[in-house]
Amino acid sequence: MSGEAESREASRQRRRRERAAAVERFVGVPLADVVRENALVHLPPAAAARLRVVHPSWASHMSSPLFAVAHAAAPRRVSGVFVPSAGFLPFDGDDDAVPSPSLSFVPASSELVVLSSSRGVACCFSPADDAYAVCNPATASWTAVPSPPWRSWPRPAIVVLFDTSAYNFRGDFTLVCPFESEPGSSGAYCFQVFTSGTGAWWVTDAMSPAEGLVAASGVAAGATAWWRTSIGTAVGYTPVTGRVDLVTCPGDSDQWEIGSAAGMLHCAVIDGGDVVVFRLHEHGIWEVTTRVAVAEILQPSQPPPPARATTSTEIVASQQHDESGAEEEEGSRAVVAAANAPLRLDDGVRLLGFQGAEVEVVVLAGRRLVAFDARTRRRREVAVPDEVDAAWDGAEHAAHINTLALIAPAALAAEPPADP
């Protein structure tokens, strides 16, 4: 046997020994330990909290900062949407609920507005107090942050960036807020940055030529904060590198929204009767990831029962009905059909921002909020409650993912640091 053949055989034997050793390590391990170490991290926070009572070792495991860091880093789908007046609307009911949908654990004299959210960490704002806080709605932990020195909108355009790496044991975060370079002029935007470690805002040297930046459109994609504009472009800023990006929306549509999936910027566009989702690659190149019909997204939540054959007895009985009874029955069928009919584009369908490990398109249609997974074709939805203004069109919202992410206390600095 040649030397090369002997080397390949030795390599195969080593791999077999390694596999056998891996199997032996799991043989005899209690199932409860396997679940504790491998499954709990993928559960929503509310479901994981209920399992703390299973065993003291489970409670201890889930109380560890290591578990919180791993939970925030695990791939997840969007849990719900923060909307005005109603607070947090979860797509999966109690499993994705938060202790306080209105974030009442954050002291404020007015209703809080959630400006943005990333990996379970949300930045909220009290208009009456002009006060800001960063919180985790799932754990009711929070820290106050100072107001940014410059602001161009009634609603601040802040985007929160959260690092889910294994080294972020403190729960450090970064806030990015753009502002007009000249008040009243929307020809260029500058950027100001806040980090929990420094405890202060600073204005960067970066500038982006853009017009009509939409304050409520901000989303975190990896280490970059993005906003769309009213003229079909998207602006991005990366605090770590100081890089500014400007890309053009793919397609020709007035109905488009940006989102984040797997840490990359995505753009959803309504094209005729379809929603087309694009992914941004390097050098500003967009790639189509999925196309789905709006009719499929908005299928009836409760389809009508299947039709069955009518017997001769039922035919005779139906012929004996008087005209008034027939009219009532026809009216009842019309009501049921109208309730189960999917909405059309001209019924006021609007795209909302989205985030998660996979592409999940979020659509507002009437009083329905629908999240549609482009890969599994699974649909989740929640009804917009009556306390939300009927004129709300989805423009003011914040998509959110529930995690157990830690929130670092902001060490407020006496003076702003130099631009790093």
Buried (B, 14 or more C-beta within 10 A) or exposed (E): EEEEEEEEEEEEEEEEEEEEEEEEEEEEEEEEBEEBEEEBBEBBBBBBBEBBEEEEEBEEBBEEEEBBBBBBBBEBBBBBBBBBEBBBBBBBEEBBBBBBBBBEBBEBEEBBBBBBBBBBBBBBBBBEEEBBBBBBBBBBBBBBBBBBEBBBBEBBBBBBBBBBEEEBEBBBBBBBBBBBBEEEEBEEBBBBBBBBBBBBBBBBEBBBEBEEBBBBBBBBBBBBBBBBBEEBBBBBBBBEEBEBBEBEBBBEBEBBBBBBBBBBBBBBBBBEEBBBBBBBEEEEEBEEBBEBEBEBBBBEEEEEEEEEEEEEEEEEEEEEEEEEEEEEEEEEEEEEEEEEEBBEBEEEBBBBBBBBBBBBBBBBBEEBBBBBBBEEEEBBBBEBEEEBEEEBEBBBBBBBBBBBBBBBBBEEBEEBBEEE
